[in-house]
Amino acid sequence: MTPIQARMARAALTLTAQAVCQFLGISRVALNNAEAGRKPLGSQTWARLQAFYADKGILFGPHHWVGTGTHVIHQEGVLVLALWRLLQEHGVTPSSQEVLAAYQRSLPSLAQAAPHTPPS
């Protein structure tokens, strides 16, 4: 979970900073600094925060991605299908080799989006 994901998760759940701070036993300043990426929380507190959000149905992915609910994978599949249809509507029909090559080109950016782990 990145600092941006932490802020997005709290917003998605419509939780106040005060409610999260009360759960974690930290100050609002500490939470604001952590969500802004200025000063990380301790690793145990960060793990409790991530587990707190996960227990409420928040999912974390690459590139600061945050999802809610259990149908996230289905939603991604729908988006892929919509993108494929859009390509076809514009006369673009990539071969499986071209799709694989595009995937391989995207791997460096996926590696850069590895989940954030706060320092111990």
N, C-alpha and C positions, 0 to 999 in steps of 0.2 A: 504494500500500500504506500503510495507516494503522499506527500503533504497535500497535493491538489486533490487526490482521491479522498483523503480524509475529509476535506472541506466539502467536496461534492457529496460524499456519503451522508454527512450530517444534514446538508441541504435537502437531499432526496428524501430523507426521513422526517423532514421538517422539525428537527430537534434544535433547541436553543443551545448556545454555547454553555449556558449555565447548567442545563440538564446533563450535558456530556461531562462537564467539569465536576459536577457533583458525583456522577458515577465513578469517575476516575480518581477523585480526591485531589484534583490539581486546580491551580488558579486559571482564571480566564485568560490572563496574559500568557501563561504557559501554553494553553491551547491555541490561542491566536498566533503565537510565534511558531508553534509546530505546524499549524495548517498553512502558514505563509512560507514555511521552509527556512525560517531564520534561525531557529534553535530547536533541535529535535528533542522529543521526549525520551526518557529512558527506554531501553529496549523492552523491558517487561511492561511498562505502561503502554508503549506503542502496540505491543502484541495484544494486550487487554482491549485496547481501542479497536483494533482490527477484528478481534473475536466478537466484541460487542456489536459492531456493524454487521458482521457475517451472520450472527444469530438473528438479526432483524431482516435477513434476506438480501443483504448487499453483496454483490460479487465484484471482484477487482480483476482487471485485465491489463494488457499492455497500453502504452501511450495514454496514461491517465484515465483509462476507460473505467467507468463504474456502471454496473447494471443492477436492476432490481427485479425481484421475482424469479420464478423458476423457468420462464420461457425465453430466457436470453439466447440460448443456442438456437431455438426455433426462429427467433427474431433475426439473428444473424443469417440463418439460412434463407429467410425471406428476402433480406437485403441482397444476398448474393444472387438469388434468382432474379430480382428486380434489375440488378446491374447487368446480368446476362441478357435479359430481354431488351434493355436499353441499347446494349451493343448491337444486338441483332436488328433493332429498329433503325439503327444508323448504318446498317450494312457491314458491320464488323463482326466477323465470325472467326475468332482465333482458334487455331488448332490446339490439340492437347499439348503438343510440344511447346507452343508459344505460351500457353498458360503456365506450364511447368517452368519455363525460362523466366517468366515474370515473377513467379513465386520465388525462385532462386535469387533473383535480383532484389527481392524485398527482404531477404533474410538478414542483411546487415542492419536494417532499420528495426526489425523485430528484436534483434539481439540488444540494441540500444534501449529498448523499451522494457527491459527486464524489471520485475517488481522491485520497488525500493525497499531496502533493508536498512533500518537505522543503525548507527554504530552502537556497539555494546557499551 
